[in-house]
Amino acid sequence: MGGTDTDPDREFAASTTLHGIGRLVESSRAYFKLAWLAILLTCLGVCIWQVTLRFQAYFKYEANTQISTKYVSHLEFPAVTICNFNRYRQSAITPNESACLKSLISMNDYDHQGFFSSYSEDVNPWDFLDYYQQQSDVGNVDCSEFSFTDFTKRTGFILDEDTLLDCDWRGRKGSCSAADFTHSFTSFGNCWTFNSGKNGADIVTESLPGSGNGLRVLIDIQQSEYTETLDGNCEAGLKVVIHDQGTPPAVDSAGMAIQPGVHAYIATRALKYVNLEPPWGECDSSKTLENQQAYTMEGCMSECRARLVFKHCNCRLVRHPGKTVECTVAQTKDCGMKILAQIQSGEINECDCPVPCKYTRFATSLSTASVASQVIANQIWLATLFDTVELGSDSDATVTASPIYGTVGSSSSSLYSAKSSSYSSSDADDDPSNDTDPYDPEYINKNWIVLDVFYSEINFQKYEQSIAITPSGLISDIGGQLGLFLGASFITIAEILAYLGQRFGRGVQKTVAKGRRIRPSMLTVDKARKKGVDIAWMV
């Protein structure tokens, strides 16, 4: 009986693929058995420890980021948004609007990060607003019915033939115009976007890198039209944002400041991101925006702030997206700005804006060069005044000049002489000494900016999140640990289960057999009782 009971054990030990068991059973000496037992238990413990670590790592749901460079034949050109540091044009403001302007500027500037940060903590920022509100009421001017939207559209930065002096696409002179730019509201008021893709417009593509193979514009910022700002900032120039179509221009956080009098070269490169959803990542593919084509964190925060302002004030600030009723000056001061302050301080924290699952950013590199030397200023003046200019007896050459990049073969003094000789009393408004003369070098230095936006390379970098430990990877890791420490595999697990099942079956059989041996004796006793036989006498 004993030998029969041990047959399954010996059979398992001799045939299993679990290394060490056979050695343990077959060893004839006790110290060999102890050695193999120690080795087997040590390897089993280390294996369990490693497998536990792999499970813990898996349930951390970590992700890896793979960075790769993709080479393509062409790329969609990014959207280019241009804003002027001047929010409102002086000449377009009426006397009544001028009285309200300080309040308007203070309310529009407030949403900037760090506003009032330069003032003492003892200063109440609302005192500034009260002061400017009082100033706006001087002369019994009522600003309560003032429309921010209408005012900004009418008096803000306008991109037209007076400000957009030249526009070239891919080196073709005059191949674009103000009609190729779309309007958008930002914290800088009116901004204008090239290649926005809005209203079904085609998105242009680029197949060549380098300066001249993109967008080139000449813009007059018109410093004479600049109005004051509440915080005392005196910047003059443009804010330029390179961004993806369908995403709002993050002028405050991503805008590049371009000073007047320079040729700004903006080299850009596309960066594409692919993020994972929970539990491995934080993006949410179900998130959408009401007023933007593509989901972005900036757009989400903007719409969230708009909803919170509308929830508490029953109106919408002019810079916020949406079609709800616009806040009046009083609503903006008494409610809207205070809600924004509470959002920024964290008192109101109801915005859930995860990262997008897929989005494109543009890395930029900015370099500048002077655009307004005396020679170039004279060339521009001559080219604007004449189609061709004859320089006089000292030169029989006829010169044709481009409005921006025309070249001539004479000295600056010869050109300036030609300019002066063609100047008459009827050109009093064009006197070179006049600060508003658009052909004067000083005016150019203060007002003209050339922007050159292009791809540095026709490729893009891709940042893609991937699951650090996949389910199949976890299974492979477990199999590797079993094989390394125990020489086992998943077939070994099946062998162990089969062995345990066999042992369980034999145990059940023994229990049943033992029950059958006891049952006949009990039947004999029962029969004796029925016949009235004395059981004790029978025994």
Protein Blocks (a to p, Z undefined) as FASTA:
>chain_A
ZZmmmmmmmmmmmmpcbehjlmmmmpmbfklmmmmmmmmmmmmmmmmmmmmmmmmmmmno
pacddddddddfbdcddddddddfblbdfklpcfklmmmmmmmmmmmmmmpghihklpcf
klcfklmmmmmmmmmmgghiafklpcfklmmmmmmccddfklmmbcceehiahkacfklp
ccdddfklpaddehklpghiacdddfbecehiacdddddehlmlpccdfklpacecdddd
dddehiacdfklmpccddehiacddddddddddddddfkbmcdfkbccfkbfbdcfklmm
mmmmmmmmmmmnopacfklgcjbdcddfklmmmmmmmmmmmmmnomaccbccdddfbdcd
dddddddddfbbfklmmmmmmmmmpmbdcebjkbccdcdddfklgccfbdfklmmmmmmm
mpcfklmmmgfklmklmkbfklmmmmpccdddddfbdcddddddddfbafklmmmmmmmm
mmmmnopafklmmmmmmmmmmmmmmmmmmmmmmmmmmmmmmmmmmmmmmnopafklmZZ
